[in-house]
Amino acid sequence: MYKIQTLNNISTKGLEILDKEHFQVASKVDSPDGILVRSAKMHDMELPPSLKAIARAGAGVNNIPIEKCSSRGIPVFNTPGANANSVKELVITALLITSRKIIPGIGWVRGLAGRGEEVPALVEKDKANFVGPEIRGKRLGVVGLGAVGVLVANDAAALGMEVMGYDPYISVESAWGLSRSVKRAPDIDTLVSSSDYITIHVPLTETTASLLNKQRIAKMKRGVRLLNFARAELVSTPDILKAIEDGIVEQYATDFPEEALLHSDRVIAFPHLGASTPEAEDNCAIMAAQQLKDFLERGNIKNSVNFPDCEMATNGSTRVLIANRNIPNMVGQITTLLASRKINISEMLNRHKGDFAYNIIDLESDVPDDFSDQVMKIEGIIMARVIRMR
């Protein structure tokens, strides 16, 4: 039986994936094999020797000590795309409310309380103060065509917008899902200079931090509306506020409030609602639990941030899993060790990602109980595990 520790409240729909016959799940568990987490900070947590994997029910993994996990051969899973629809719906909402002055209009109407029969006439007299353009026929630039970006692009096109997308690293899966009406921008500067609305959906890295800064904002149309529902640091706050002051940016909608943004009436700050739907929480929990279960029971890896995707159908009664540093002759040493014990390989898969590699090896016969210890003696091996398939 595998022991799973939960560090946050995890949706019951996700926990149902971990059947009681093979998994013990609790918030307090001695020697857990796996951890399910959402936002709990793990950097100061002592990782038990028994720990084999961590699954984060969400996309970001800043709360998890990735380097420490990698050095011990512990895959860290996340759930990209599980909350994509939730975020997409909020972005579409932002497109509308940055255009039509809906929020100040509603606030003004509430202020008419107590004016009695005057209200209808006052509304007709002053409603022009809240006029805004339709989004139909306007150009939306989508920076980043991952799970969220593709959904936003497709739905905006369905609403009659002219959509242009930019993503030099678009996956085959995303490309297949993208509407044929979405035009491809040759570079990001072409996109930002020709768009009436711009929404950003890229991960935060060293190269994407402050992606929308004063140099790029200077190339935008006057009156552009910007949306950031990905990461706060993708947009330079001082530069966006200066652009609002100079009349370049008409409205800025973001899911990441900070003090400096709260003093501008042209900033619409959401309280980080992107993934705050019960459906998104269920989807993330289900995906995280499935990935953790598949790794513990079969050694398959999918959506790990520190190890390569590596999945293989079972081809024997015994499966050996090995993680190693990505250095020469590792596979040779592993196969030599198996050959020295007269153990035949029925199927083998080797993948690498950055500094680390992962191997799934199905065998025609069982291995001695001390086999994992023997494998760990090979320099460069950081994890070895044997699964006897049920």
N, C-alpha and C positions, 0 to 999 in steps of 0.2 A: 504493500500500500504506500502511495506517495503522500507526503504531508505538504500542505499548501498553507502559507501564512498570508493573511490579508492585512495590509497596513492602512487601508481606508475602507469605507463602506462600498462594497462592490455590488452592482445590480444582481438580483437573484437570478435573472435570466442567464447571466454569465456563469454564476456558480452552479447552475443546473447542469452545465456541460461537464462538470467534474463529478462523475457519479460516485455515490457513497461506497460502492463496492470496492473501488480502486483508489479513492482519494479521501483524505481527512482534511477538511478545510476549517480553519479557525483563525481568529485574530491573535491568539497566543498559542504557538506550537513550538515544541522542542525539536531542534534539528530539522528544520523545514527543507524539503527538496526544491520547492519553488515559492516565489513571492508574487502576489498580485498587488499592485499599487496604483494609486491615482496621483495624488499631489503630495503625499508624505515625503519629507526630506530624508534621504538615505545616506548622505555624504558622511555623517558622523556615526552611522550605524555599523556595528561590527558584523560582517557577513559570516555566518556560521560555515564551518567546513563542509557541512552536508549540502549547502546550497548549489543547485545545478542550473537554475535559470530564474530570470525576473521578467515579468510581463507588466507593462504599463498600459492601463486602460485609457489611452489618449495618445496624441502624437508626440508632444514634447517630452524629452527625457532629461531635462536640466536638473531634476531632483535626484538623479541616480548616478552613482560614481562609476562612470563608464570605463575609465582606464583601469580601475581596480578590478572590475568584473572581467575585462578582457584579459588581464594578466593571469587570471585563474581559469580561463576558459568558460566563463559564465555568459551565455547569450542574454542580451537585453532586448526584449521584444517591445514594439509599439504597435499602434493600430491606425496606420495611415488610411484615410478615406472613410473610416467608420463614422465620423461626425461630419462628413462632407456636406450632406444635404442640409443639416442644421445650420452650418456656416453659410451655405449658399443662400438660404432663405433670408438670413439677416442681411447679406450683401444686397439682395434684390430690394429689400425694405429700405436700405440706405440709399440706393439709387433714386427711389421715389421721394424720400423725405429731404434729400439734399436739393431736389429740384423744386418742389411745390411749396416750400415754406409751411409745411404742415404743422410742425411743432410750435413755432411762434403763433401760428394762426389759432390753434387750439387753445393756447395759453391766453391769447387776447379774448377769445370768445368766453372763456371761463370768467374773465374779469368783468364781463357784462352782467354777471349775476346781480339781481336786485333792481335792474333797470326796467323790469316789467314789460309793458306793451311796446316800449321803445326798441327792444332787442332786434326784431326783424329789420327795422329801418336802419339801425346802426350798422348791422351786418352788411346790408346792401351798400351803405355809404362808404364803408372803409375796407371792404374785402379786397379792393385793388392793391392794398399794401402787402398782400400775401400771394400775389401772382407769381407763378414760376413756370418754366417750360416743360413740355412733355418730353419723355425720354425717347419716344418713337421717332426714328429717323436720325437720331444723334449717334455719334460714334463713341463706342466704349472700347478702351484699350485694356486688355487683360494681360498683366505681366505674371507669367507662371501658369502653365497649363497642366497642373497635377489634378488630383481628385476634385478639389474645390474649384479651381480655375476653369476646368472643362464644364462643370455643371453651371457655373455663372455665365460662361460664354454662350452655352446652348440656350439657357433660359432667356438671356438678354436678347439673343437673336430671335427667339420665338415671340418676344414682346415688340419686335419691329426695330430693334437697334441695329446699326451697322457695327459689327464686332471685328476687332483686330486683335490677334493674340501674338505674344512673343514668349518663346521658351526654347532655348538652344538645346536643352536636355530632355525634351518631351519623350515620354516612354511610348512604346508601341501600343500599349493598352490605352493610354490617353489619346493617342492619335486616332485609334479606331473609334473612340467614343465621341470625338469632336465633330460638331455639325459641319457639313460641307460649306455652309455659308460663312463660316469664320475665316477671315483673311489672315494670312501670315505676314507679320512684320519682319523685315530683314534685320532689324536691330531695335534696341529699346528706345534710342533717340528718335527714330522715325515714328514709333508708336506714341511717345509722349507729346511729340510736336503736332500731331494730327488728331488727337483725341479730345472729345468734349468731356468725357468722364474717364477716369483711370482707376483701376482696382488692382491691387498687388497681392499675389498669392505664391510667394516663394519662401523657402526655408531661410532661417537666419544663419548666415555663415560670415566668415571674414570678408568675403567679396560682396555680400549683399547688404551688409550693415550700411545704413544711410544711403541706400540705393536711390531714393528720391531725396536729393539734396539741392542746394542753391544752383549748382551748375546745370542739373537736369531740369529743375523747375523753370529756369530762365528760358528753356526751349519750349515751354508749354504755351498753349493758347491762353489769352486773357479770359478769365471767367471759367476756367476749368474746375471740375469738381473731382476731388480725390477721395478714395476709400482705402482704408487699411484695416483688414480683419485677419491679418496673418501674424505679424509680430511688431511690437511697438518700435523696435530699433531699426526697422526697415526704412523708416521715414525720419528725417532730421527735424525735430520739433522746433528749434530756433529758426530754421530755414523755412518751414511751413508757415510759421507765424509771421515772418517778414513778408512772405509771398501773399498772405492774406491782407496785410497792411498795405502792400503795394498794388492790390487789386488784381493780381495774377490768379490767385486761387479764390474762387467764389465761396466754396464750402469744403470743409474737410470732415469726413466721418471716420471715426476710429473706434475700435473695441478696446482700446488701451488708454484709459484716462490718466492724465498726470496733471499736477498743479498748474503748470504753465498754460495748458490748453483750456482750462476751465474759465478763463477770463475773456475769451473771444466768443462773440455771438455768431460767428461763422464756423465754429467748431461744434460738431454734434458728437459727443462722447458717450458711447454705450458702456454699461458696466460689465464688460467682458462676458457677453452673452453668447458668443459664437457656438459653443457646444452645450449650452444650457437648455437642453430639451431631454425629456425622459427617453425619447427614441435614441438620441445620440449616446446617452449613458448606457442604455441596453446594448446598442451595437458595439460600443467600445469594449464593454465587459465580455460579451460573447466572443468577439474576435481575440481578445487577450487570453481568455480561458482556452479557446480552441488551440491557439498557438502553443501555450504552455503544455497542454495535454499531449499534443502531437510530439513535442520535443521529449517530454519525459517518457512517454510510452514507446516512441519509435525513433527518436533522435532526429527527426526532421526539423529543419530551420526555415522559417519564413517570416519576413519583416523584422529581422534583427538589425539593430543599428551598429553592432560591432562585429558580427560574423556574417559570412556570405549565406545567401539563400542556398539551401542544399536539401533536396527532398528526393527520396527514392522508395519505390515500392519494395516490400519485403521479399527477399529471395532466399530464405533459409530460416533455421530455427534460432540462430545466434547472430546478433548484430553488435559490432564493435564501433564505438564512436570515439574519435580522437580529434582534439584541437591542438594545433601547434603553431609556432612562429613560422612565418612565411619565408623559410630559408631553404637552400638547395638540399637535395637528397633525403628529405624527410619521408616521402612515400617509399623510397627504396629501403630505408632502414626498417620501416613498419612491415613491409611485405617480406623482408628477409627474416624478421623475427617470427612471422607466421610460418614461413617455409621451414625454419629450423625446428618447428614443433609439428611438422607434417600436417599443417592445417590448410586446406584448400579454400580459396576465395571464390564465392559464387557470383558476386557482383560488388563493385566498388565505385564510389563517387568521391571526387576530391575537388573542392572549390576554395578560392582564396578571396580575401577582401582586405586591402591595405596590408598591414603587418601580420595578419593572422590567416590561417587556413583551417579547414574543417574537413573531416573524412567520415564517410559512412561506409562500413565494410560488412557485407553479409557473408557468413561462413557456412560451409557444408557440414561442419561438426562443431561441437562445443569446445570451449577453451578452459584451461585450468582456472581455479578460483583466484590464483595470484597473477593472472595474465595482465590485468590493469597495472599492477605494481611493476611488472616487468617492462611494460610500455613506457611508464613514467620515468624509467631510468635512461631513456634515450634523450640526449640533450636537445632542447627545443620543444619537447612535448609539454603542454601545460594542462591537459585534461585527457583522461582515458576512462571510458565507461563501457561496460558490457551489459547488453539487454538480452535476456532470454525470452524470446517472443512467446506470448501466450496464444 
